[in-house]
Amino acid sequence: MSGTEKSKAHAEQAKGKVKETVGRAVGNERMTAEGRAEQAKGHARHAKEDIKDTFRN
């Protein structure tokens, strides 16, 4: 279970990074901010799964 959630977190981080990069390239501040938000959400999801793994072991 945790592995799939971590992979979702990594995918979300990558998607956010792409969105941020495209937003910067075209000068779209909103897209850049959305990309940063998605990356933060992915980092939070990954941290949550790390904590869950810690308590399982």
mmCIF file of the N, C-alpha and C atoms, coordinates in Angstrom:
data_MODEL
# 
_entry.id   MODEL 
# 
loop_
_atom_site.group_PDB 
_atom_site.id 
_atom_site.type_symbol 
_atom_site.label_atom_id 
_atom_site.label_alt_id 
_atom_site.label_comp_id 
_atom_site.label_asym_id 
_atom_site.label_entity_id 
_atom_site.label_seq_id 
_atom_site.pdbx_PDB_ins_code 
_atom_site.Cartn_x 
_atom_site.Cartn_y 
_atom_site.Cartn_z 
_atom_site.occupancy 
_atom_site.B_iso_or_equiv 
_atom_site.pdbx_formal_charge 
_atom_site.auth_seq_id 
_atom_site.auth_comp_id 
_atom_site.auth_asym_id 
_atom_site.auth_atom_id 
_atom_site.pdbx_PDB_model_num 
ATOM 1   N N  . MET A 1 1  ? 0.828  -1.191 0.000   1.00 0.00 ? 1  MET A N  1 
ATOM 2   C CA . MET A 1 1  ? 0.000  0.000  0.000   1.00 0.00 ? 1  MET A CA 1 
ATOM 3   C C  . MET A 1 1  ? 0.868  1.248  0.000   1.00 0.00 ? 1  MET A C  1 
ATOM 4   N N  . SER A 1 2  ? 1.848  1.247  0.861   1.00 0.00 ? 2  SER A N  1 
ATOM 5   C CA . SER A 1 2  ? 2.697  2.428  0.999   1.00 0.00 ? 2  SER A CA 1 
ATOM 6   C C  . SER A 1 2  ? 3.486  2.699  -0.282  1.00 0.00 ? 2  SER A C  1 
ATOM 7   N N  . GLY A 1 3  ? 3.900  1.663  -0.960  1.00 0.00 ? 3  GLY A N  1 
ATOM 8   C CA . GLY A 1 3  ? 4.665  1.824  -2.188  1.00 0.00 ? 3  GLY A CA 1 
ATOM 9   C C  . GLY A 1 3  ? 3.876  2.535  -3.264  1.00 0.00 ? 3  GLY A C  1 
ATOM 10  N N  . THR A 1 4  ? 2.596  2.214  -3.380  1.00 0.00 ? 4  THR A N  1 
ATOM 11  C CA . THR A 1 4  ? 1.777  2.871  -4.399  1.00 0.00 ? 4  THR A CA 1 
ATOM 12  C C  . THR A 1 4  ? 1.541  4.330  -4.042  1.00 0.00 ? 4  THR A C  1 
ATOM 13  N N  . GLU A 1 5  ? 1.372  4.610  -2.771  1.00 0.00 ? 5  GLU A N  1 
ATOM 14  C CA . GLU A 1 5  ? 1.177  5.998  -2.346  1.00 0.00 ? 5  GLU A CA 1 
ATOM 15  C C  . GLU A 1 5  ? 2.454  6.816  -2.548  1.00 0.00 ? 5  GLU A C  1 
ATOM 16  N N  . LYS A 1 6  ? 3.589  6.202  -2.290  1.00 0.00 ? 6  LYS A N  1 
ATOM 17  C CA . LYS A 1 6  ? 4.855  6.904  -2.506  1.00 0.00 ? 6  LYS A CA 1 
ATOM 18  C C  . LYS A 1 6  ? 5.076  7.164  -3.988  1.00 0.00 ? 6  LYS A C  1 
ATOM 19  N N  . SER A 1 7  ? 4.693  6.220  -4.829  1.00 0.00 ? 7  SER A N  1 
ATOM 20  C CA . SER A 1 7  ? 4.853  6.447  -6.267  1.00 0.00 ? 7  SER A CA 1 
ATOM 21  C C  . SER A 1 7  ? 3.909  7.543  -6.742  1.00 0.00 ? 7  SER A C  1 
ATOM 22  N N  . LYS A 1 8  ? 2.720  7.620  -6.160  1.00 0.00 ? 8  LYS A N  1 
ATOM 23  C CA . LYS A 1 8  ? 1.801  8.715  -6.478  1.00 0.00 ? 8  LYS A CA 1 
ATOM 24  C C  . LYS A 1 8  ? 2.409  10.047 -6.051  1.00 0.00 ? 8  LYS A C  1 
ATOM 25  N N  . ALA A 1 9  ? 3.065  10.045 -4.908  1.00 0.00 ? 9  ALA A N  1 
ATOM 26  C CA . ALA A 1 9  ? 3.699  11.266 -4.411  1.00 0.00 ? 9  ALA A CA 1 
ATOM 27  C C  . ALA A 1 9  ? 4.812  11.714 -5.356  1.00 0.00 ? 9  ALA A C  1 
ATOM 28  N N  . HIS A 1 10 ? 5.603  10.767 -5.817  1.00 0.00 ? 10 HIS A N  1 
ATOM 29  C CA . HIS A 1 10 ? 6.687  11.106 -6.745  1.00 0.00 ? 10 HIS A CA 1 
ATOM 30  C C  . HIS A 1 10 ? 6.121  11.618 -8.070  1.00 0.00 ? 10 HIS A C  1 
ATOM 31  N N  . ALA A 1 11 ? 5.054  11.000 -8.538  1.00 0.00 ? 11 ALA A N  1 
ATOM 32  C CA . ALA A 1 11 ? 4.432  11.448 -9.785  1.00 0.00 ? 11 ALA A CA 1 
ATOM 33  C C  . ALA A 1 11 ? 3.878  12.859 -9.625  1.00 0.00 ? 11 ALA A C  1 
ATOM 34  N N  . GLU A 1 12 ? 3.275  13.121 -8.473  1.00 0.00 ? 12 GLU A N  1 
ATOM 35  C CA . GLU A 1 12 ? 2.726  14.443 -8.216  1.00 0.00 ? 12 GLU A CA 1 
ATOM 36  C C  . GLU A 1 12 ? 3.837  15.498 -8.154  1.00 0.00 ? 12 GLU A C  1 
ATOM 37  N N  . GLN A 1 13 ? 4.954  15.138 -7.564  1.00 0.00 ? 13 GLN A N  1 
ATOM 38  C CA . GLN A 1 13 ? 6.094  16.058 -7.502  1.00 0.00 ? 13 GLN A CA 1 
ATOM 39  C C  . GLN A 1 13 ? 6.622  16.346 -8.902  1.00 0.00 ? 13 GLN A C  1 
ATOM 40  N N  . ALA A 1 14 ? 6.731  15.314 -9.723  1.00 0.00 ? 14 ALA A N  1 
ATOM 41  C CA . ALA A 1 14 ? 7.237  15.492 -11.081 1.00 0.00 ? 14 ALA A CA 1 
ATOM 42  C C  . ALA A 1 14 ? 6.281  16.340 -11.908 1.00 0.00 ? 14 ALA A C  1 
ATOM 43  N N  . LYS A 1 15 ? 4.993  16.069 -11.778 1.00 0.00 ? 15 LYS A N  1 
ATOM 44  C CA . LYS A 1 15 ? 3.981  16.843 -12.501 1.00 0.00 ? 15 LYS A CA 1 
ATOM 45  C C  . LYS A 1 15 ? 4.046  18.310 -12.091 1.00 0.00 ? 15 LYS A C  1 
ATOM 46  N N  . GLY A 1 16 ? 4.212  18.546 -10.815 1.00 0.00 ? 16 GLY A N  1 
ATOM 47  C CA . GLY A 1 16 ? 4.318  19.915 -10.318 1.00 0.00 ? 16 GLY A CA 1 
ATOM 48  C C  . GLY A 1 16 ? 5.560  20.611 -10.838 1.00 0.00 ? 16 GLY A C  1 
ATOM 49  N N  . LYS A 1 17 ? 6.667  19.881 -10.915 1.00 0.00 ? 17 LYS A N  1 
ATOM 50  C CA . LYS A 1 17 ? 7.917  20.461 -11.416 1.00 0.00 ? 17 LYS A CA 1 
ATOM 51  C C  . LYS A 1 17 ? 7.770  20.853 -12.886 1.00 0.00 ? 17 LYS A C  1 
ATOM 52  N N  . VAL A 1 18 ? 7.131  19.992 -13.665 1.00 0.00 ? 18 VAL A N  1 
ATOM 53  C CA . VAL A 1 18 ? 6.905  20.293 -15.083 1.00 0.00 ? 18 VAL A CA 1 
ATOM 54  C C  . VAL A 1 18 ? 6.010  21.520 -15.217 1.00 0.00 ? 18 VAL A C  1 
ATOM 55  N N  . LYS A 1 19 ? 4.952  21.550 -14.436 1.00 0.00 ? 19 LYS A N  1 
ATOM 56  C CA . LYS A 1 19 ? 4.018  22.682 -14.500 1.00 0.00 ? 19 LYS A CA 1 
ATOM 57  C C  . LYS A 1 19 ? 4.713  23.985 -14.111 1.00 0.00 ? 19 LYS A C  1 
ATOM 58  N N  . GLU A 1 20 ? 5.541  23.921 -13.081 1.00 0.00 ? 20 GLU A N  1 
ATOM 59  C CA . GLU A 1 20 ? 6.268  25.113 -12.650 1.00 0.00 ? 20 GLU A CA 1 
ATOM 60  C C  . GLU A 1 20 ? 7.223  25.590 -13.748 1.00 0.00 ? 20 GLU A C  1 
ATOM 61  N N  . THR A 1 21 ? 7.937  24.652 -14.357 1.00 0.00 ? 21 THR A N  1 
ATOM 62  C CA . THR A 1 21 ? 8.893  24.989 -15.409 1.00 0.00 ? 21 THR A CA 1 
ATOM 63  C C  . THR A 1 21 ? 8.189  25.596 -16.621 1.00 0.00 ? 21 THR A C  1 
ATOM 64  N N  . VAL A 1 22 ? 7.083  25.000 -17.031 1.00 0.00 ? 22 VAL A N  1 
ATOM 65  C CA . VAL A 1 22 ? 6.331  25.535 -18.169 1.00 0.00 ? 22 VAL A CA 1 
ATOM 66  C C  . VAL A 1 22 ? 5.782  26.917 -17.825 1.00 0.00 ? 22 VAL A C  1 
ATOM 67  N N  . GLY A 1 23 ? 5.280  27.071 -16.628 1.00 0.00 ? 23 GLY A N  1 
ATOM 68  C CA . GLY A 1 23 ? 4.758  28.366 -16.194 1.00 0.00 ? 23 GLY A CA 1 
ATOM 69  C C  . GLY A 1 23 ? 5.820  29.450 -16.245 1.00 0.00 ? 23 GLY A C  1 
ATOM 70  N N  . ARG A 1 24 ? 7.020  29.114 -15.816 1.00 0.00 ? 24 ARG A N  1 
ATOM 71  C CA . ARG A 1 24 ? 8.114  30.090 -15.876 1.00 0.00 ? 24 ARG A CA 1 
ATOM 72  C C  . ARG A 1 24 ? 8.486  30.403 -17.317 1.00 0.00 ? 24 ARG A C  1 
ATOM 73  N N  . ALA A 1 25 ? 8.489  29.372 -18.166 1.00 0.00 ? 25 ALA A N  1 
ATOM 74  C CA . ALA A 1 25 ? 8.896  29.556 -19.559 1.00 0.00 ? 25 ALA A CA 1 
ATOM 75  C C  . ALA A 1 25 ? 7.940  30.480 -20.314 1.00 0.00 ? 25 ALA A C  1 
ATOM 76  N N  . VAL A 1 26 ? 6.659  30.356 -20.022 1.00 0.00 ? 26 VAL A N  1 
ATOM 77  C CA . VAL A 1 26 ? 5.679  31.183 -20.736 1.00 0.00 ? 26 VAL A CA 1 
ATOM 78  C C  . VAL A 1 26 ? 5.321  32.441 -19.965 1.00 0.00 ? 26 VAL A C  1 
ATOM 79  N N  . GLY A 1 27 ? 5.861  32.595 -18.770 1.00 0.00 ? 27 GLY A N  1 
ATOM 80  C CA . GLY A 1 27 ? 5.599  33.795 -17.978 1.00 0.00 ? 27 GLY A CA 1 
ATOM 81  C C  . GLY A 1 27 ? 4.256  33.792 -17.287 1.00 0.00 ? 27 GLY A C  1 
ATOM 82  N N  . ASN A 1 28 ? 3.726  32.596 -17.012 1.00 0.00 ? 28 ASN A N  1 
ATOM 83  C CA . ASN A 1 28 ? 2.431  32.467 -16.366 1.00 0.00 ? 28 ASN A CA 1 
ATOM 84  C C  . ASN A 1 28 ? 2.639  32.240 -14.871 1.00 0.00 ? 28 ASN A C  1 
ATOM 85  N N  . GLU A 1 29 ? 2.407  33.283 -14.086 1.00 0.00 ? 29 GLU A N  1 
ATOM 86  C CA . GLU A 1 29 ? 2.625  33.204 -12.630 1.00 0.00 ? 29 GLU A CA 1 
ATOM 87  C C  . GLU A 1 29 ? 1.691  32.195 -11.966 1.00 0.00 ? 29 GLU A C  1 
ATOM 88  N N  . ARG A 1 30 ? 0.458  32.124 -12.439 1.00 0.00 ? 30 ARG A N  1 
ATOM 89  C CA . ARG A 1 30 ? -0.516 31.209 -11.825 1.00 0.00 ? 30 ARG A CA 1 
ATOM 90  C C  . ARG A 1 30 ? -0.082 29.753 -12.008 1.00 0.00 ? 30 ARG A C  1 
ATOM 91  N N  . MET A 1 31 ? 0.351  29.417 -13.213 1.00 0.00 ? 31 MET A N  1 
ATOM 92  C CA . MET A 1 31 ? 0.789  28.049 -13.474 1.00 0.00 ? 31 MET A CA 1 
ATOM 93  C C  . MET A 1 31 ? 2.027  27.715 -12.653 1.00 0.00 ? 31 MET A C  1 
ATOM 94  N N  . THR A 1 32 ? 2.914  28.669 -12.504 1.00 0.00 ? 32 THR A N  1 
ATOM 95  C CA . THR A 1 32 ? 4.113  28.467 -11.689 1.00 0.00 ? 32 THR A CA 1 
ATOM 96  C C  . THR A 1 32 ? 3.722  28.186 -10.242 1.00 0.00 ? 32 THR A C  1 
ATOM 97  N N  . ALA A 1 33 ? 2.787  28.953 -9.727  1.00 0.00 ? 33 ALA A N  1 
ATOM 98  C CA . ALA A 1 33 ? 2.336  28.762 -8.341  1.00 0.00 ? 33 ALA A CA 1 
ATOM 99  C C  . ALA A 1 33 ? 1.630  27.421 -8.173  1.00 0.00 ? 33 ALA A C  1 
ATOM 100 N N  . GLU A 1 34 ? 0.821  27.032 -9.150  1.00 0.00 ? 34 GLU A N  1 
ATOM 101 C CA . GLU A 1 34 ? 0.143  25.736 -9.079  1.00 0.00 ? 34 GLU A CA 1 
ATOM 102 C C  . GLU A 1 34 ? 1.164  24.596 -9.078  1.00 0.00 ? 34 GLU A C  1 
ATOM 103 N N  . GLY A 1 35 ? 2.213  24.751 -9.862  1.00 0.00 ? 35 GLY A N  1 
ATOM 104 C CA . GLY A 1 35 ? 3.263  23.731 -9.894  1.00 0.00 ? 35 GLY A CA 1 
ATOM 105 C C  . GLY A 1 35 ? 3.959  23.593 -8.558  1.00 0.00 ? 35 GLY A C  1 
ATOM 106 N N  . ARG A 1 36 ? 4.255  24.729 -7.951  1.00 0.00 ? 36 ARG A N  1 
ATOM 107 C CA . ARG A 1 36 ? 4.882  24.690 -6.618  1.00 0.00 ? 36 ARG A CA 1 
ATOM 108 C C  . ARG A 1 36 ? 3.950  24.035 -5.602  1.00 0.00 ? 36 ARG A C  1 
ATOM 109 N N  . ALA A 1 37 ? 2.659  24.336 -5.687  1.00 0.00 ? 37 ALA A N  1 
ATOM 110 C CA . ALA A 1 37 ? 1.681  23.760 -4.758  1.00 0.00 ? 37 ALA A CA 1 
ATOM 111 C C  . ALA A 1 37 ? 1.600  22.247 -4.930  1.00 0.00 ? 37 ALA A C  1 
ATOM 112 N N  . GLU A 1 38 ? 1.610  21.785 -6.181  1.00 0.00 ? 38 GLU A N  1 
ATOM 113 C CA . GLU A 1 38 ? 1.563  20.335 -6.420  1.00 0.00 ? 38 GLU A CA 1 
ATOM 114 C C  . GLU A 1 38 ? 2.813  19.646 -5.886  1.00 0.00 ? 38 GLU A C  1 
ATOM 115 N N  . GLN A 1 39 ? 3.949  20.296 -6.038  1.00 0.00 ? 39 GLN A N  1 
ATOM 116 C CA . GLN A 1 39 ? 5.184  19.722 -5.494  1.00 0.00 ? 39 GLN A CA 1 
ATOM 117 C C  . GLN A 1 39 ? 5.111  19.624 -3.979  1.00 0.00 ? 39 GLN A C  1 
ATOM 118 N N  . ALA A 1 40 ? 4.602  20.666 -3.342  1.00 0.00 ? 40 ALA A N  1 
ATOM 119 C CA . ALA A 1 40 ? 4.480  20.657 -1.880  1.00 0.00 ? 40 ALA A CA 1 
ATOM 120 C C  . ALA A 1 40 ? 3.524  19.563 -1.427  1.00 0.00 ? 40 ALA A C  1 
ATOM 121 N N  . LYS A 1 41 ? 2.443  19.396 -2.168  1.00 0.00 ? 41 LYS A N  1 
ATOM 122 C CA . LYS A 1 41 ? 1.469  18.348 -1.841  1.00 0.00 ? 41 LYS A CA 1 
ATOM 123 C C  . LYS A 1 41 ? 2.118  16.964 -1.977  1.00 0.00 ? 41 LYS A C  1 
ATOM 124 N N  . GLY A 1 42 ? 2.922  16.792 -3.014  1.00 0.00 ? 42 GLY A N  1 
ATOM 125 C CA . GLY A 1 42 ? 3.625  15.521 -3.193  1.00 0.00 ? 42 GLY A CA 1 
ATOM 126 C C  . GLY A 1 42 ? 4.627  15.257 -2.085  1.00 0.00 ? 42 GLY A C  1 
ATOM 127 N N  . HIS A 1 43 ? 5.344  16.301 -1.672  1.00 0.00 ? 43 HIS A N  1 
ATOM 128 C CA . HIS A 1 43 ? 6.294  16.154 -0.563  1.00 0.00 ? 43 HIS A CA 1 
ATOM 129 C C  . HIS A 1 43 ? 5.562  15.787 0.731   1.00 0.00 ? 43 HIS A C  1 
ATOM 130 N N  . ALA A 1 44 ? 4.418  16.417 0.960   1.00 0.00 ? 44 ALA A N  1 
ATOM 131 C CA . ALA A 1 44 ? 3.642  16.129 2.171   1.00 0.00 ? 44 ALA A CA 1 
ATOM 132 C C  . ALA A 1 44 ? 3.130  14.693 2.155   1.00 0.00 ? 44 ALA A C  1 
ATOM 133 N N  . ARG A 1 45 ? 2.656  14.247 0.999   1.00 0.00 ? 45 ARG A N  1 
ATOM 134 C CA . ARG A 1 45 ? 2.157  12.864 0.892   1.00 0.00 ? 45 ARG A CA 1 
ATOM 135 C C  . ARG A 1 45 ? 3.292  11.877 1.149   1.00 0.00 ? 45 ARG A C  1 
ATOM 136 N N  . HIS A 1 46 ? 4.465  12.159 0.609   1.00 0.00 ? 46 HIS A N  1 
ATOM 137 C CA . HIS A 1 46 ? 5.611  11.272 0.804   1.00 0.00 ? 46 HIS A CA 1 
ATOM 138 C C  . HIS A 1 46 ? 6.013  11.242 2.277   1.00 0.00 ? 46 HIS A C  1 
ATOM 139 N N  . ALA A 1 47 ? 6.023  12.391 2.920   1.00 0.00 ? 47 ALA A N  1 
ATOM 140 C CA . ALA A 1 47 ? 6.374  12.456 4.341   1.00 0.00 ? 47 ALA A CA 1 
ATOM 141 C C  . ALA A 1 47 ? 5.365  11.683 5.186   1.00 0.00 ? 47 ALA A C  1 
ATOM 142 N N  . LYS A 1 48 ? 4.098  11.798 4.833   1.00 0.00 ? 48 LYS A N  1 
ATOM 143 C CA . LYS A 1 48 ? 3.053  11.065 5.558   1.00 0.00 ? 48 LYS A CA 1 
ATOM 144 C C  . LYS A 1 48 ? 3.294  9.565  5.455   1.00 0.00 ? 48 LYS A C  1 
ATOM 145 N N  . GLU A 1 49 ? 3.638  9.099  4.271   1.00 0.00 ? 49 GLU A N  1 
ATOM 146 C CA . GLU A 1 49 ? 3.887  7.673  4.085   1.00 0.00 ? 49 GLU A CA 1 
ATOM 147 C C  . GLU A 1 49 ? 5.145  7.228  4.831   1.00 0.00 ? 49 GLU A C  1 
ATOM 148 N N  . ASP A 1 50 ? 6.163  8.077  4.886   1.00 0.00 ? 50 ASP A N  1 
ATOM 149 C CA . ASP A 1 50 ? 7.367  7.744  5.655   1.00 0.00 ? 50 ASP A CA 1 
ATOM 150 C C  . ASP A 1 50 ? 7.036  7.590  7.135   1.00 0.00 ? 50 ASP A C  1 
ATOM 151 N N  . ILE A 1 51 ? 6.195  8.469  7.648   1.00 0.00 ? 51 ILE A N  1 
ATOM 152 C CA . ILE A 1 51 ? 5.792  8.387  9.056   1.00 0.00 ? 51 ILE A CA 1 
ATOM 153 C C  . ILE A 1 51 ? 5.003  7.110  9.307   1.00 0.00 ? 51 ILE A C  1 
ATOM 154 N N  . LYS A 1 52 ? 4.091  6.790  8.394   1.00 0.00 ? 52 LYS A N  1 
ATOM 155 C CA . LYS A 1 52 ? 3.317  5.558  8.545   1.00 0.00 ? 52 LYS A CA 1 
ATOM 156 C C  . LYS A 1 52 ? 4.231  4.338  8.536   1.00 0.00 ? 52 LYS A C  1 
ATOM 157 N N  . ASP A 1 53 ? 5.249  4.353  7.660   1.00 0.00 ? 53 ASP A N  1 
ATOM 158 C CA . ASP A 1 53 ? 6.202  3.232  7.607   1.00 0.00 ? 53 ASP A CA 1 
ATOM 159 C C  . ASP A 1 53 ? 6.985  3.116  8.913   1.00 0.00 ? 53 ASP A C  1 
ATOM 160 N N  . THR A 1 54 ? 7.341  4.242  9.489   1.00 0.00 ? 54 THR A N  1 
ATOM 161 C CA . THR A 1 54 ? 8.091  4.246  10.739  1.00 0.00 ? 54 THR A CA 1 
ATOM 162 C C  . THR A 1 54 ? 7.290  3.567  11.846  1.00 0.00 ? 54 THR A C  1 
ATOM 163 N N  . PHE A 1 55 ? 6.013  3.864  11.915  1.00 0.00 ? 55 PHE A N  1 
ATOM 164 C CA . PHE A 1 55 ? 5.193  3.283  12.980  1.00 0.00 ? 55 PHE A CA 1 
ATOM 165 C C  . PHE A 1 55 ? 4.828  1.826  12.702  1.00 0.00 ? 55 PHE A C  1 
ATOM 166 N N  . ARG A 1 56 ? 4.844  1.411  11.462  1.00 0.00 ? 56 ARG A N  1 
ATOM 167 C CA . ARG A 1 56 ? 4.576  -0.001 11.148  1.00 0.00 ? 56 ARG A CA 1 
ATOM 168 C C  . ARG A 1 56 ? 5.730  -0.895 11.565  1.00 0.00 ? 56 ARG A C  1 
ATOM 169 N N  . ASN A 1 57 ? 6.945  -0.365 11.482  1.00 0.00 ? 57 ASN A N  1 
ATOM 170 C CA . ASN A 1 57 ? 8.137  -1.184 11.772  1.00 0.00 ? 57 ASN A CA 1 
ATOM 171 C C  . ASN A 1 57 ? 8.495  -1.096 13.182  1.00 0.00 ? 57 ASN A C  1 
# 
